[in-house]
Amino acid sequence: MLGKTANGLFWMSRYMERAENTARLIETGQRLALTRLGDSDDEWRSVLQSSGALSAFLAEHDEITKDAAINWMARDRANPSSIRSCIDLARQNARLVRTAITGELWEAINATYMSTNDMLARKVAERDLPAVLRAIRQNTALVRGMVHGTMMRNDIYDFLRIGTFLERADNTARILDVKYYVLLPTVSAVGSSIDNVQWESILRSVSARGGFRMEYGNAGGPQEIAQFLILDRRMPRSLAFCASKLKDNLRYLNAGATRPNASLRMVQDLETGFLSHDVGAVFEYGLHEFIQAVLDKLATLARQIEIDFRFYE
């Protein structure tokens, strides 16, 4: 496969996953804002930080407000990671690799693009926002379903999956990094209603609330949340699950080689060095330091994948 085709597949799936993650973050921010008795604008700083858009937002705006944050994350074309920008970029990459994907997948991407542009063509009223975000999540889920249901399990599929799971792992790690203090056992507010709302926000922002309740009921606390989102290989948005899928797809791409390429060795090191310990070891290492190290390794891995598969040649 040509490197530029692999590049298009990789980024198409990354941008589609990023759009869905951003929609979920906005939903979480809106829900958190409703739980605050006073000014809720401060909560949007952490939402922007989780999405990696805080510094760019502050370069364009003098202060953080709910309306400005939602507009920036949902529809502002000046933000390359807004939902609207991500869907647009996903479609652009899909067009570049049109002959490598099925007609059903292309139609799903194109429909998502047209629907999203229609819904986000103008500022979204607060009362309409939940329905708009739900529609965006459903559309991106349809695209993912077409990948699973219509694509051959070959190198094209592998690059699509690598982009998805790299983006997903990065998103989960960023959310944990922004909210890590909520999970620390020394937090004085542990057990309070505010603390529980914050725990809930972490789970909701990665669509993990239902699975967590099935596993732990109402007994789960900070340590269980960290275990679930970092180390549980059954949870499809945990760091361990994403690393496992990255390893599988990179191994398929490496089949026939005399030795693992650099990117496969990196993800194997991430698994054995960071994601094979128990949660107690994570807290002993330092949760913030652990997540920062994982984020650094994910960024390095992304760059190495570009090199190994000659994305820009």
Steps between C-alpha positions, in 0.01 A plus 500: 500500500618854426598703802262781409209253492593367843525859619150581371346195665680566828390864521149437374435270794683725748293803406174306513587365845603850614167646389310240704723554804450877481122459481513286813717756680255780422214285633694436819581870541139597459389241756765614748401865452144413600621354830676818612312744720701804397692605193556195281744659256806377691404140426547565129871564552550134588284392206711708261816367661380140462445556129845655460342825378557730798809688380356560152171616654674749730695636202167595340290592806553726801300285741345156525121489485267211440370632169845581365642163607214304343522698177879453484484125558194431285508721193781757485708439187790688660528201734643205302369263767141624506237244407429681175869523406565134588209371293612718211858371524381140533302538177795663322720205592226256400487661156875452463463126569160458332613196300628327816172511697160347429213694349299450818775654713537797265123559504495492880787751520341726241162487675667583832676795338182642348294445814764655727545806279126551495464471879803720573452758225383747764537534874319218676236603754556351845170314492599337168855411598432155655312383190771634267780333694306174516448506123872562443593205724252277320639601161860433601388166644344420161835569332674270746235236436564518126871448563423187702223374275629562148881528498727207419733401785818607325762773530241767413291391798810493721584864430140604568509320834842636597376856449186433705671342798790745509254790512281324755790424733619860476150625586462274804847592626432875460176479695671308778788749503266799538289329769764288672472696826141374539629142512774561757425327831618806696238738361322655797164503324489125438148375559339840456233565240737724301763227500249241379384731220861538386551122502184463297623757250816300434301187427242675283763680294630166371162319487609277788227563755281205400784250488641625829165459677466148362841411637500682835139599570485798734810392693766626261717794595809680370729198500244289314447776242875521439519121470207495256623779271870416505546126545174315427547323165126441463412871496523621137626848591753403764867562436579129527229405249614763249865396535405137445314584176784720380741213558276254314463718190865601493593134529280416201673773300836366612424141397781344298767736630808348660463720808238741642518852363554795733134589547406143595786487750379831648146380560632174644715702741197713591304185586769327702652808659188694596178306444579162653519612864222523758333828586686521832828524311353777284410710805839428656672620183278809503177512298579834336856393418374168367246661266754758380743220416228312308406814307863556405531140383181524293628816328835334428321191371289709260813662357673163466203350313529786249869418455466121486228507235634798306186711528648800322691331220 
